[in-house]
Amino acid sequence: MQDYFLSAFADEFSSDFETQCKALNKFGFSHIELRGINGKNVSTLIDEEVEMVKNTLIRYNVKVSSIGSPLGKISLDGDVDLHFETAKNVFNIAKNLGAKYVRVFSFYLPEGKTRKDCKGQVVKLLEKLLDMADDYGVTLCHENEALIYGESPDDCLFLLNTFNGRLKCVFDMGNFVLDGYNPFDAYKKLYDYIQYFHVKDALYEGAIVPAGKGNAEISKILNDFRKDNKGFFITLEPHLQTFSGLNALVGKAFDNPFKYENQEKAFEDAVKKLREIL
């Protein structure tokens, strides 16, 4: 069995889904992590659109590694009931498209609330999502990201330990850098729960940069994981800022030294840099 399979958020190459699949063929990627489909978020697709996605994937011989869903990316005081209706649609899409994994988050804290205040509610809501996912035969993978409950390595570990392996980790080393944490230390802490990786690189100053050009220690982490693991997914999520050079994603005004004339050139360079690392 080979060490890893390459996947990508191909909506960063194009919003058009067929163009995404053509790009994956061109760059030699076998899988896609679905997020943006013809300008719509994957969580909003209706049955006819899912059928179109399935037929296009078959035509280009691309498989779905995971659903890059927005589940858990709302405030705890938001419309949770509506969010769980969205979850049903996401899990049904995953089942229909043969995706084993669904990326989730661990909710934003309401203004004025601490993690201690919200711990019980976060656990309760994630448990409900996990129970629902079981009915569809999919595995939920928690991504670390700024401002959600599971932002820090310790808070991620708490959630993963709480569910005794039912909740897995999609490890994003770039996000840890952007939030000020050492990515390799975080990797060692979360190692036992890592299901797959999102690859983006970043500088502690606040810029997202091509893989291997930042502080995310991508090569060190992936090479260490490859020693004892086979058949895992590496999803390219470059998030390169192509026009202003400013990292609007994390709200920091930092002049990014890597600028591209368009998103296609940015994605192409991201692929090149990732392959150099691998």
C-alpha positions as CSV (number, residue, x, y, z in Angstrom):
1,M,0.0,0.0,0.0
2,Q,1.3,3.4,-0.9
3,D,2.2,5.9,1.8
4,Y,-0.4,8.6,1.0
5,F,-2.9,9.8,-1.5
6,L,-3.1,13.4,-2.8
7,S,-6.3,15.3,-2.5
8,A,-7.0,19.0,-2.9
9,F,-9.6,21.8,-2.3
10,A,-9.8,22.3,-6.1
11,D,-12.3,25.1,-5.7
12,E,-9.1,27.2,-5.1
13,F,-8.2,26.6,-8.7
14,S,-11.7,27.3,-10.1
15,S,-15.3,27.6,-9.0
16,D,-16.4,25.6,-12.0
17,F,-16.6,21.9,-10.9
18,E,-15.7,20.3,-14.2
19,T,-12.6,22.7,-14.4
20,Q,-11.7,21.5,-10.9
21,C,-11.7,17.9,-12.0
22,K,-9.7,18.7,-15.2
23,A,-7.1,20.4,-13.0
24,L,-6.8,17.4,-10.7
25,N,-6.2,15.2,-13.7
26,K,-3.6,17.6,-15.0
27,F,-1.7,17.7,-11.7
28,G,-2.0,14.0,-11.0
29,F,-4.3,14.1,-8.0
30,S,-6.5,11.1,-7.4
31,H,-8.9,12.7,-4.9
32,I,-10.8,15.9,-4.1
33,E,-12.0,17.3,-0.8
34,L,-15.3,18.8,-1.8
35,R,-16.2,22.3,-0.6
36,G,-17.1,24.8,-3.4
37,I,-19.2,23.4,-6.3
38,N,-20.1,25.9,-9.1
39,G,-20.1,28.7,-6.6
40,K,-22.2,26.8,-4.0
41,N,-21.0,25.3,-0.7
42,V,-21.2,21.6,-0.8
43,S,-23.5,21.6,2.2
44,T,-26.3,23.3,0.2
45,L,-26.3,20.9,-2.8
46,I,-29.7,19.3,-3.7
47,D,-30.1,15.7,-5.1
48,E,-29.8,16.7,-8.8
49,E,-26.6,18.6,-8.1
50,V,-25.1,15.7,-6.2
51,E,-25.9,13.4,-9.1
52,M,-24.1,15.9,-11.4
53,V,-21.1,15.9,-9.1
54,K,-21.1,12.1,-9.0
55,N,-21.2,11.8,-12.8
56,T,-18.4,14.3,-13.3
57,L,-16.2,12.6,-10.8
58,I,-16.7,9.3,-12.6
59,R,-15.9,10.9,-16.0
60,Y,-12.6,12.2,-14.7
61,N,-11.8,9.2,-12.5
62,V,-11.6,11.4,-9.3
63,K,-12.7,10.1,-5.9
64,V,-13.8,12.1,-2.9
65,S,-11.4,11.9,0.1
66,S,-13.6,14.0,2.4
67,I,-16.4,16.5,2.5
68,G,-14.9,19.9,3.5
69,S,-18.1,20.9,5.4
70,P,-18.8,24.0,7.4
71,L,-20.3,22.0,10.2
72,G,-19.5,23.4,13.6
73,K,-18.5,26.7,12.1
74,I,-21.3,28.7,13.8
75,S,-21.6,30.4,17.2
76,L,-23.0,28.3,20.0
77,D,-25.8,30.9,20.3
78,G,-26.7,30.5,16.6
79,D,-29.5,28.5,14.9
80,V,-28.3,25.1,16.0
81,D,-31.4,23.3,14.9
82,L,-31.0,24.6,11.3
83,H,-27.4,23.6,11.5
84,F,-28.3,20.0,12.3
85,E,-30.6,19.9,9.3
86,T,-27.6,21.0,7.2
87,A,-25.6,18.2,8.8
88,K,-28.2,15.6,7.6
89,N,-27.7,16.9,4.0
90,V,-23.9,16.8,4.4
91,F,-23.9,13.2,5.7
92,N,-26.3,12.1,2.9
93,I,-24.0,13.7,0.3
94,A,-21.0,12.0,1.8
95,K,-22.7,8.6,1.7
96,N,-23.9,9.1,-1.9
97,L,-20.4,10.1,-3.1
98,G,-18.5,7.4,-1.2
99,A,-16.7,9.8,1.1
100,K,-15.6,8.2,4.4
101,Y,-14.7,11.5,6.1
102,V,-16.5,14.8,6.9
103,R,-14.4,17.8,8.1
104,V,-16.0,19.6,11.1
105,F,-15.2,22.4,13.5
106,S,-16.0,22.9,17.2
107,F,-18.1,26.1,17.2
108,Y,-17.4,29.7,17.9
109,L,-17.8,30.9,21.5
110,P,-20.5,33.6,22.0
111,E,-19.3,37.0,22.9
112,G,-18.3,37.3,26.6
113,K,-18.1,33.5,27.1
114,T,-15.0,31.5,28.0
115,R,-14.0,28.0,26.9
116,K,-14.8,26.8,30.5
117,D,-18.3,28.3,30.1
118,C,-18.9,26.5,26.8
119,K,-17.1,23.2,27.3
120,G,-20.3,21.2,28.1
121,Q,-22.3,22.6,25.2
122,V,-19.6,22.0,22.7
123,V,-19.3,18.4,23.9
124,K,-23.0,17.9,23.7
125,L,-23.3,19.3,20.2
126,L,-20.4,17.3,18.8
127,E,-21.8,14.2,20.4
128,K,-25.0,14.7,18.5
129,L,-23.2,15.2,15.3
130,L,-21.2,12.0,15.9
131,D,-24.4,10.1,16.6
132,M,-25.9,11.4,13.4
133,A,-22.8,10.6,11.4
134,D,-22.8,7.0,12.6
135,D,-26.2,6.5,11.0
136,Y,-24.6,7.4,7.6
137,G,-21.4,5.4,8.1
138,V,-19.1,8.5,8.0
139,T,-16.3,9.6,10.3
140,L,-16.1,13.1,11.6
141,C,-12.6,14.8,11.5
142,H,-12.1,17.9,13.6
143,E,-10.0,20.7,12.1
144,N,-8.1,23.2,14.3
145,E,-8.9,26.7,13.4
146,A,-8.8,30.2,14.9
147,L,-11.5,31.3,17.4
148,I,-13.4,28.0,17.5
149,Y,-13.4,26.0,20.8
150,G,-10.7,23.6,19.4
151,E,-8.2,26.3,18.4
152,S,-5.2,25.3,20.6
153,P,-3.5,21.8,20.6
154,D,-4.7,21.3,24.2
155,D,-8.3,22.1,23.5
156,C,-8.2,19.8,20.4
157,L,-6.8,17.0,22.5
158,F,-9.5,17.5,25.1
159,L,-12.2,17.0,22.5
160,L,-10.5,14.0,20.9
161,N,-9.9,12.3,24.2
162,T,-13.5,13.0,25.3
163,F,-14.9,10.9,22.4
164,N,-12.3,8.1,22.8
165,G,-11.4,7.9,19.1
166,R,-14.9,8.4,17.6
167,L,-13.9,12.0,16.6
168,K,-10.7,12.1,14.5
169,C,-8.3,14.9,13.7
170,V,-7.7,16.6,10.4
171,F,-4.4,18.2,11.2
172,D,-3.8,21.7,9.7
173,M,-0.2,22.7,10.6
174,G,-0.6,26.1,8.9
175,N,-3.6,27.0,11.1
176,F,-1.6,26.2,14.2
177,V,1.2,28.6,13.0
178,L,-1.3,31.4,12.3
179,D,-2.6,30.9,15.9
180,G,0.9,31.1,17.4
181,Y,1.4,27.4,18.3
182,N,4.4,25.3,17.4
183,P,3.1,22.9,14.7
184,F,5.4,20.0,15.5
185,D,4.6,20.1,19.2
186,A,0.9,20.1,18.3
187,Y,1.4,17.2,15.9
188,K,3.1,15.0,18.5
189,K,0.3,15.9,21.0
190,L,-2.5,14.9,18.5
191,Y,-0.7,12.2,16.7
192,D,-2.8,9.3,17.9
193,Y,-6.0,10.9,16.5
194,I,-4.7,12.2,13.1
195,Q,-6.8,10.8,10.2
196,Y,-5.4,13.1,7.4
197,F,-3.7,16.4,6.8
198,H,-4.6,19.8,5.4
199,V,-1.5,21.3,3.9
200,K,-1.0,25.0,4.0
201,D,2.1,26.9,5.1
202,A,2.3,30.1,7.1
203,L,4.5,32.5,8.8
204,Y,4.1,33.4,12.4
205,E,3.8,37.1,11.3
206,G,0.5,36.3,9.8
207,A,0.9,35.4,6.1
208,I,0.0,32.2,4.3
209,V,2.8,31.1,1.9
210,P,3.5,28.2,-0.4
211,A,4.3,24.8,1.2
212,G,7.9,24.8,2.5
213,K,8.3,28.6,2.6
214,G,6.9,29.1,6.1
215,N,7.0,27.9,9.7
216,A,4.6,25.0,9.5
217,E,7.3,22.3,9.4
218,I,5.3,20.4,6.7
219,S,8.2,18.2,5.6
220,K,9.2,17.2,9.1
221,I,5.6,16.4,10.1
222,L,4.7,14.4,7.0
223,N,7.9,12.5,6.9
224,D,7.5,11.5,10.6
225,F,3.9,10.4,10.0
226,R,4.9,8.4,6.9
227,K,7.2,6.2,9.0
228,D,4.4,4.3,10.6
229,N,1.3,5.1,8.6
230,K,0.1,4.1,5.1
231,G,-2.7,5.1,2.9
232,F,-3.6,8.4,4.5
233,F,-4.8,11.5,2.6
234,I,-2.8,14.8,2.2
235,T,-5.2,17.5,1.1
236,L,-3.7,20.6,-0.4
237,E,-5.4,23.8,0.9
238,P,-3.0,26.5,-0.2
239,H,-5.2,29.6,0.6
240,L,-2.7,31.7,-1.2
241,Q,-3.7,35.4,-1.3
242,T,-3.5,36.1,-5.0
243,F,-4.3,39.8,-5.4
244,S,-3.6,42.2,-2.5
245,G,-0.9,40.0,-1.0
246,L,-2.6,40.6,2.4
247,N,-3.8,37.7,4.5
248,A,-7.4,38.7,4.9
249,L,-8.2,35.2,6.1
250,V,-6.7,35.8,9.5
251,G,-7.3,39.6,9.6
252,K,-3.6,40.5,9.7
253,A,-2.1,43.2,7.5
254,F,1.1,41.6,6.4
255,D,2.7,42.1,3.0
256,N,3.0,38.6,1.6
257,P,6.2,38.1,-0.4
258,F,4.4,35.5,-2.6
259,K,2.0,37.1,-5.0
260,Y,0.3,35.6,-8.1
261,E,-1.5,37.0,-11.1
262,N,-4.5,34.7,-10.7
263,Q,-5.8,31.8,-8.6
264,E,-4.8,29.2,-11.2
265,K,-1.1,30.3,-11.1
266,A,-1.3,30.3,-7.3
267,F,-2.7,26.8,-7.2
268,E,-0.2,25.5,-9.8
269,D,2.7,26.9,-7.7
270,A,1.2,25.4,-4.5
271,V,1.1,21.9,-6.2
272,K,4.7,22.3,-7.3
273,K,5.9,23.3,-3.8
274,L,4.1,20.4,-2.2
275,R,5.5,17.9,-4.7
276,E,9.0,19.2,-3.9
277,I,8.4,18.5,-0.2
278,L,7.1,15.0,-0.8
